[in-house]
């Protein structure tokens, strides 16, 4: 959209998550902008990262899908926890 740095695609929601998806044009090139609607965390994925996800076998996503690896960790506990 002219003058609008983000082009909203929509919201992807399910039982455990809701994410707003848009295309961001403010960086060096277009990238996917993902916003966790429950916590406000924003992440950006460029074309190479998206292609990697498309080719990644589902079983290798298991570690990424476990929220205990990053999301629910206590930052005060240090890197070992």
C-alpha positions as CSV (number, residue, x, y, z in Angstrom):
1,X,0.0,0.0,0.0
2,X,1.4,3.4,-0.9
3,X,2.7,5.3,2.1
4,X,1.9,2.5,4.4
5,X,5.1,0.6,5.5
6,X,3.1,-2.4,6.6
7,X,0.6,-4.3,4.5
8,X,-1.5,-6.4,6.9
9,X,-2.2,-9.9,5.6
10,X,-4.4,-11.0,8.5
11,X,-4.4,-12.9,11.8
12,X,-3.6,-16.5,12.2
13,X,-5.2,-17.9,15.4
14,X,-5.7,-21.2,17.0
15,X,-6.2,-22.8,20.4
16,X,-2.8,-21.9,21.7
17,X,-1.7,-18.7,19.8
18,X,-2.8,-15.7,17.8
19,X,-0.4,-13.9,15.5
20,X,-0.9,-10.8,13.3
21,X,0.9,-11.2,10.0
22,X,1.9,-8.3,7.8
23,X,4.5,-7.4,5.1
24,X,7.0,-4.9,6.4
25,X,8.7,-2.6,3.8
26,X,10.7,-0.4,6.2
27,X,13.9,-2.5,6.1
28,X,16.3,-3.2,3.3
29,X,13.7,-5.3,1.6
30,X,10.3,-6.8,2.2
31,X,10.0,-9.1,5.1
32,X,7.3,-10.9,7.0
33,X,6.3,-9.2,10.3
34,X,4.8,-11.4,12.9
35,X,3.3,-10.1,16.1
36,X,2.3,-12.3,19.0
37,X,-1.1,-10.9,20.0
38,X,-1.0,-12.2,23.5
39,X,2.3,-10.7,24.5
40,X,3.2,-8.1,21.8
41,X,6.5,-9.7,20.8
42,X,7.4,-8.9,17.2
43,X,9.6,-10.9,14.9
44,X,10.7,-10.3,11.3
45,X,11.5,-13.1,8.8
46,X,13.2,-12.3,5.5
47,X,12.9,-14.4,2.3
48,X,15.8,-16.7,3.2
49,X,14.4,-17.5,6.6
50,X,11.0,-18.2,5.1
51,X,12.4,-20.5,2.5
52,X,14.3,-22.4,5.2
53,X,11.0,-22.9,7.1
54,X,9.4,-24.1,3.9
55,X,12.1,-26.8,3.4
56,X,12.6,-27.7,7.0
57,X,11.3,-31.2,7.9
58,X,8.4,-31.1,10.3
59,X,10.3,-33.2,12.9
60,X,13.0,-30.5,13.1
61,X,10.4,-27.9,14.0
62,X,9.7,-29.8,17.3
63,X,12.4,-27.9,19.2
64,X,11.1,-24.6,18.0
65,X,7.5,-25.4,18.9
66,X,8.4,-26.2,22.6
67,X,7.8,-22.8,24.3
68,X,9.8,-23.9,27.4
69,X,13.0,-23.3,25.4
70,X,12.6,-19.5,25.3
71,X,9.1,-18.2,26.0
72,X,8.5,-19.4,29.5
73,X,12.0,-19.2,30.9
74,X,12.9,-17.0,33.8
75,X,15.5,-14.5,32.6
76,X,16.8,-14.0,36.1
77,X,17.6,-17.7,36.3
78,X,20.5,-17.4,33.9
79,X,21.4,-19.2,30.6
80,X,21.4,-22.7,32.1
81,X,17.7,-22.7,32.8
